[in-house]
Amino acid sequence: LVGTVASGDLFVARDADKARIAAQFDAAACEMEGAAIGQVAYTNGVPFAVLRAISDGGDGMEFSQFVGLAAKRSVALTREFVKRLGD
């Protein structure tokens, strides 16, 4: 998924929070740490990208289910990203 990522200080665990953030910011996701790193990179003219596995997606998925799925998706995405660096 590619899209706007909102930043904030809230673990998004409720459907209502997820819907509000998506509507207000046209955001595909919300996370806390990447924006801080991105701002420092931007300020210093350093290219920046972030790959996130969102564990508190407000979709009711239990963390124990999330861990294995996130690992598989992260590996596949990282492999594809590295492959395309050579293109």
DRENDO-1510 file (C-alpha; in Angstrom, 1 decimal, always signed):
<recs>
REC; n; res; u; v; w
REC; 1; LEU; +0.0; +0.0; +0.0 .
REC; 2; VAL; +1.3; +3.4; -0.9 .
REC; 3; GLY; -0.2; +6.6; +0.4 .
REC; 4; THR; -0.2; +9.4; +2.9 .
REC; 5; VAL; +1.0; +8.4; +6.4 .
REC; 6; ALA; -0.2; +10.5; +9.3 .
REC; 7; SER; +1.9; +11.0; +12.4 .
REC; 8; GLY; +0.7; +11.4; +15.9 .
REC; 9; ASP; +0.9; +10.3; +19.5 .
REC; 10; LEU; -1.9; +7.8; +19.5 .
REC; 11; PHE; -1.9; +4.0; +19.3 .
REC; 12; VAL; -4.7; +3.4; +16.8 .
REC; 13; ALA; -6.7; +0.6; +18.3 .
REC; 14; ARG; -10.3; +1.7; +17.7 .
REC; 15; ASP; -12.2; +1.7; +14.4 .
REC; 16; ALA; -13.4; +5.2; +15.2 .
REC; 17; ASP; -9.9; +6.5; +15.5 .
REC; 18; LYS; -8.8; +4.8; +12.2 .
REC; 19; ALA; -11.8; +6.3; +10.4 .
REC; 20; ARG; -11.3; +9.8; +11.8 .
REC; 21; ILE; -7.6; +9.9; +10.8 .
REC; 22; ALA; -8.3; +8.5; +7.4 .
REC; 23; ALA; -11.0; +11.1; +6.8 .
REC; 24; GLN; -9.2; +14.1; +8.2 .
REC; 25; PHE; -5.8; +13.5; +6.6 .
REC; 26; ASP; -6.6; +11.2; +3.7 .
REC; 27; ALA; -4.1; +8.9; +5.3 .
REC; 28; ALA; -3.5; +5.2; +4.5 .
REC; 29; ALA; -1.9; +4.7; +7.9 .
REC; 30; CYS; -0.7; +6.5; +11.1 .
REC; 31; GLU; +2.5; +6.0; +12.9 .
REC; 32; MET; +4.7; +7.8; +15.4 .
REC; 33; GLU; +8.4; +7.3; +14.8 .
REC; 34; GLY; +9.0; +7.6; +11.1 .
REC; 35; ALA; +7.8; +11.3; +10.9 .
REC; 36; ALA; +10.5; +12.4; +13.4 .
REC; 37; ILE; +13.2; +10.7; +11.4 .
REC; 38; GLY; +11.8; +11.9; +8.1 .
REC; 39; GLN; +11.7; +15.5; +9.4 .
REC; 40; VAL; +15.4; +15.4; +10.4 .
REC; 41; ALA; +16.3; +13.8; +7.0 .
REC; 42; TYR; +14.3; +16.5; +5.1 .
REC; 43; THR; +15.9; +19.3; +7.1 .
REC; 44; ASN; +19.4; +18.0; +6.3 .
REC; 45; GLY; +18.6; +17.2; +2.6 .
REC; 46; VAL; +19.0; +13.5; +3.1 .
REC; 47; PRO; +16.8; +11.1; +1.0 .
REC; 48; PHE; +14.4; +9.2; +3.2 .
REC; 49; ALA; +12.0; +6.3; +2.9 .
REC; 50; VAL; +10.2; +4.3; +5.6 .
REC; 51; LEU; +8.9; +0.7; +5.5 .
REC; 52; ARG; +6.4; +0.1; +8.3 .
REC; 53; ALA; +4.5; -2.8; +9.6 .
REC; 54; ILE; +1.5; -1.3; +11.4 .
REC; 55; SER; +0.7; -3.5; +14.4 .
REC; 56; ASP; -2.1; -1.4; +15.9 .
REC; 57; GLY; -4.2; -0.9; +12.8 .
REC; 58; GLY; -7.6; -0.6; +14.5 .
REC; 59; ASP; -8.8; -3.7; +12.6 .
REC; 60; GLY; -9.2; -6.0; +15.5 .
REC; 61; MET; -6.2; -8.3; +14.6 .
REC; 62; GLU; -4.5; -9.7; +17.6 .
REC; 63; PHE; -0.8; -9.1; +17.9 .
REC; 64; SER; -0.1; -12.8; +17.9 .
REC; 65; GLN; -1.7; -13.1; +14.4 .
REC; 66; PHE; +0.0; -9.9; +13.2 .
REC; 67; VAL; +3.6; -11.0; +14.0 .
REC; 68; GLY; +3.9; -13.8; +11.4 .
REC; 69; LEU; +1.9; -11.9; +8.7 .
REC; 70; ALA; +4.0; -8.8; +9.2 .
REC; 71; ALA; +7.3; -10.7; +9.0 .
REC; 72; LYS; +6.2; -12.4; +5.7 .
REC; 73; ARG; +5.0; -9.2; +4.1 .
REC; 74; SER; +8.1; -7.2; +5.3 .
REC; 75; VAL; +10.5; -9.7; +3.8 .
REC; 76; ALA; +8.6; -9.8; +0.5 .
REC; 77; LEU; +8.4; -6.0; +0.3 .
REC; 78; THR; +12.1; -5.6; +1.2 .
REC; 79; ARG; +13.1; -8.1; -1.5 .
REC; 80; GLU; +11.0; -6.3; -4.1 .
REC; 81; PHE; +12.4; -2.9; -3.0 .
REC; 82; VAL; +16.0; -4.1; -3.3 .
REC; 83; LYS; +15.3; -5.8; -6.6 .
REC; 84; ARG; +14.0; -2.5; -8.0 .
REC; 85; LEU; +17.0; -0.5; -6.9 .
REC; 86; GLY; +18.9; -2.1; -9.7 .
REC; 87; ASP; +16.3; -1.0; -12.3 .
</recs>
